[in-house]
Structure formats: C-alpha cells, structure tokens
Amino acid sequence: MTTFRQRRYGLRALLSGDRCMRPGSVYDAISVRIAEDLGFEVGMFGGSAASLAILGDPDIALITLSELTEQMRRMSRAGSLPVLVDADHGYGNALNVRRTVEELEAAGAAGLTIEDTLLPAAFGEAKAQLISPEEGLGKVKAALNARQDPALVIVGRTGAASITSVDDAIARAKSYEAAGVDAVMFTGLKSRAELQAAAAATTLPIVLGSPTDDMDWDFLSAQRVRIAIQGHAPISAATAAVHATLKAVREGPGPKDLKNLASSELMDSVTRGAVVKQRGIDFLGLKK
C-alpha cells in the first residue's frame, strides 16, 4: 500500500509527462480496486458519480463535504490508485474551500479540482451561472493556502467556455495559473481550435472535460492535455447490471440461472480474499 504522498507524486508524474491519460471513473472501494487492477494510472472521482453512489440523486449539488470525504477515505483504504476528486465549488465560499482541501487531503485524495460554477443553482435560474472572476481566483488562492502536503495537486477548473465565452475561460485559467495551481481544467470546449487557443494561452498541464470526437489522443497530448475525462460509464453500467439482476430475481429464476455475474475468481480478487485469508492465519491462528 502506497502512502498518500506517493500517490500524489504519481499524479504529478502523469501531469508532467508527455501523453494524455484516460482516467478510470471510480466511486467506491470495489471500483477503485478494479481500476487499479486493470492498470489505470489515475482515477477520477466525479461529482455526478459521487451523487449517484452516495445519495442516488442526480448531480444537483446536494452532496455534502463530509459525505464526499468519507467516500474518498473508503477508496483510499481500499486501494493505492491516485485519485483526482471533483470538489465542485468547494462547498461554499473561499473559507469553505479551505476546509474542503483540508478534509480531502486528510482523506487521501491525490488531487482535487475547484470550479467557478455558481453552485447550488440560483433561485429562478435554469441555466448554469458562474461566480465572478475575482471570487473564483479567491477560491483558488484559498485552496492553495490550505494545502499542507505540497505534493497534493490543486487544479483550477473553469466552465466559462460553455456559459460565457472561450475568451473568458482562458482569462480565468490564466489567473488561476498565475496564482500557482498545478493544472487547469476546461469544460465546454467544443472544437480543436478552442482547445488550441486555450493551450496557447496557458503553460500548465490541462485536464479536459468531455473531449469532442475529433480530438484524437495524439492531438490531445500535443495540446498538453494530460487527463481527458470521458464521462462516468462504470456507475451507469453497474446500475444497469443491478437492475437486470434484481429484475431477473423478482421474476423467478434460481441463482444458477442468473447471467453476467462476477466469477468467484473476480470476487476473490476485488475483495483481496487471499490477503484476508493470510491475515486470518497470521493473527487468528487459522489453518491454511
């Protein structure tokens, strides 16, 4: 089991590399172990996945910091994969952002993103809104100030490209870069030209939300995109599998007739059965 700092160094190594990574979308102890066993180099704990896994709700900023932190703590215990956490708006103002960083750092996050979207949504506003550039910068500065482990990765995230303009997104990212963040994240860029403009105006590694179909991996790597987030399909797939299995059970087939279940070998692997068995031998006097 690696230390939290080693995981953070692992994430930093990816960001300082020369190629774009696909993160594994993780949301609980089992998913983080599966991503690690499959060879993913970084995990992404998204806000939407957190809301689904913890609350069963859509991503409308109902989750609390303590809920998010506790889920991150469970994943940190279960595996060694470096995990980048979507910390949304930091759960309040800049002072709340400080608390968010303190808690997620203690829970073992390798890095976290702080965004400039106005959350929760304002009364009477159906469309997404942004906080002011000044408040966004204040949140980023607070996040950096709260960091105790200098290896923790702080990412300044802006959603301005899809709310105001690409120029606004670039201006905000440049201010976050000047403040000292380790990477910048853009969501809502809709073309290769927009990404190229963002990359040309900044110098830091880029985390990109939902790259468009024409952004191949060589192109992304050339634009300093080091992590490209491609949605959170695993929790969607898990939901479909649970639904299908429960439906089948409700309709009457016996256990032997159920399909698409994890093999005993896979279950033993993700639960670290051999390790647990050995501990029983070592500490409980159980026989081999």
N, C-alpha and C positions, 0 to 999 in steps of 0.2 A: 504494500500500500504506500503510495507516494504521499509526501507531505503536501499541504496546501500550497506552499511556496513553489515546490517543484512543478505542480500543475500550472501555476501561473507563469513560471518560466517556459513551460511547454506551449502555452498560448502565445506568449511573447515571441517565441521562436517561429511559430507559424506566421505571425503578423510581420515579422522581419524577413520572411522568406521571399521567394520569387514566383509563387504559384497560388492559384485560387483554390480554396478548400470547400468541400461540401460538408457542412456540419450535420451531425446526427441530431434530429429533433428528439429531445428527451424530456420526460415529465415525471418519472418516478424511479424507484430503485431498480425495478426489472428492466425498464427501457434503457437506463444508463449503462447497466451491465451488458445488455445486448449490443448497444452501440460500441462499447469498448471491445467486446469480444469480436465484433466484425471488423475492427481495425480503424474505426473513425478516430481522427486525431483531435477533434474538438466536438463538444456537444453544445446545442443551443436550447436553452430553457425559455421558450416563448411565453409571452403573456397570455395568448389565446389558449395554448396548451395547459398553462397553469390554471386558468379559469375553468377549463373543462375537467381537468383531473381532480381539482380540489373542490370546486363548487358545483360542477355540472352546469355552468352558466356560460353564455356567450361572452366575448371579450368586451365588456362594457364598464371596466374599471370598478368592479365590485370587490375584487380580491383585496385582502389587507396585507400589509408588510409582514406581519407575524406569520400569516399563512404561507406566503411565498417563501419566507426564510426557513420555516420548518420543513417545507418540501425540499428545498435546496440542501438542508442539513441531512435529510434522509438519503439523498442521492450521493452526497459527499461520503457518507458512511459506507454506502453500498459499492462504490467503485472509485477508480482513480482517474477517470476521464476529465480533462479540463472542461469546465462548463462556463459558457458565456450566458449571463442571465439578462433577460429583458426586464429591467427595473422600472419600465414605464416612465412616469413623470416624477418618480422618487417619492410618491405618496404624499404630496403636499408641496409646500414652498421650499426654498433653499435650505432651511433648517431641517425640514423633514428629509431632504435629500441626504444631508449629513448622517442622519440616523439610518437611512436605508443602506448607505455604504458601510457603515459600522456593522450592521447586522449581517449583511450578505458576505462581507469579508470574514466575519467570525464563523459563518456557516459553511465556508469552504469554496465559495464561488471563485473561479479563476479570473473572471472579469464581469463587467456589467455595463449596460447602456442606460443613459439618461436622455430622455427626449424632450422636445419642446412643444409637443401637442398639449392643448388645454384639456386636462382630464381632472375629474369626470366632466362629461359634456355640460356645457352651459344651459341654463333653463331656456327653453324655446328654440334652441339651435339644433337642427338636424344634421348639419354639415360639420365636419371636423374644423376646429379652430386652433390657432397657435397662441402661445404666450408671446410676449414681446421679446425681441432680440436681447434686450437688457436683462429680462428675467431669466431667459434661457442661459445666458452667459453666467449669471449669478448662481444658477443651479450647478453648472459645470464647475465653477470655482469652488463651491461648497463641497462637491463630490471629491475633488482633488484634495481639499483641505482635510477631509475626514479620513482619507486613506492612511492606515497605519503601516501596512506592508507595502513597500514601494513596488513590489512585483505585481500587485493587483492591477489589472488592466481596466482603465476607465475610458469608455467610448462615448463621445458626444454625438447624439443622434438627432437628425432633423427630418421632419416630414414636410417641410415647406414646399418641396417640388410639386406635390400634388394638391397643395392648399393655396399657396400664394404664387410662387414662381420659382424656376430653377435658379435665377439670379439671387433670390432671397435665400434659398437653400445654401448656395455657395457662400454668400456673405456670412451666414450663421456658422457654417462649418469652419470658415477661416477664423472667426472669432474664437471658436472652441479650440482650434489648433493653437492659436496664439496664447490661450490660457494654459495649455500644457497637457491636453488629453493625449492618450496613446494612439487613438484611431478615431476616425469619423465614420458615421453611418448615415447613408442616404436611403430613404424610401421614396417611392413615387417617381423615380427617373424612368422615362418612357422610351428612350431611344439610345442608340450608341453615341450619338452626338452629344446628348445631355450628359451621359457618363463621362465622355471625353472632356467636356467643359469642366465638370466637377473635379476630375483628376488633374487637369492642367492648373487649376486654381489652388490646389492644396498639395501638400507633400507627404502627408501621413498615410499609413495603410487605410484601406477603405473596407468597411463592411457594407454589403449591399443587400437591401431587402427586395426580394422578388425580381431577379433579372429577367428581361424580356427574352423571347425565344431566339432573337437574332444575336444575342450576346453569348458567343461560344466561350469555352473555358480559356482558350489561348488569348482571346480578346480581353476577357475579364482580368486575367493575370497581367497583361500588358498595361492595363489601366490602374494597377496597384490594388485591385480588389483581392483581398486575401481570404475573405469569408463571404460566400454568396448564399443567402438564406432562401430556401426553396419551399417554403410552407411547412406545415406540420402534419404530414401524411400519416405518421405512425399512430397517433392517437385516433385519427379517423379510421384507420384500418382496424385498430383494436376495438373501437366502438362497433364497427360492422361485424366483427367476429363474435363479440359477446352477444350482440343482438341475435345473430343467426343461431348461435348455440342455445341461448335461452329459449328462442322460438321453437327450436327442434325438441328441446326437453319438454316444453309445455305441450307440444303436440303428441308426445308419447314414445319416441324411440328410446331404447335402453342405452346405457352408457357405451356399449360396444358398437352401437350403430352411429354414434356421433362422428362427424368428419372434421378434418382440419384442426385436430387438437395437437398441442405440443407433445412431442415424444417424451418418454421418460428420460431419455438422454439429454434432451434440451432442458427440461425442467431441472434435472440434476445439475446441469451446467450453470443455469442462470441463478439458481439458489445456492451455488457453491457447495453442493452436497458433500463432495469429498473433503473439503476443508472442515465443514461442520462435523463430519464423522470422525475425522482425526482429532478434533478438539475433544470429542467425547471419549476417545481412547486416552488422550493425554491427561484430561482433567477430571473425568468421571470414572475412570477405571474400567471403561467398557472394553470388551474383547473385539479383536479385529474380525 
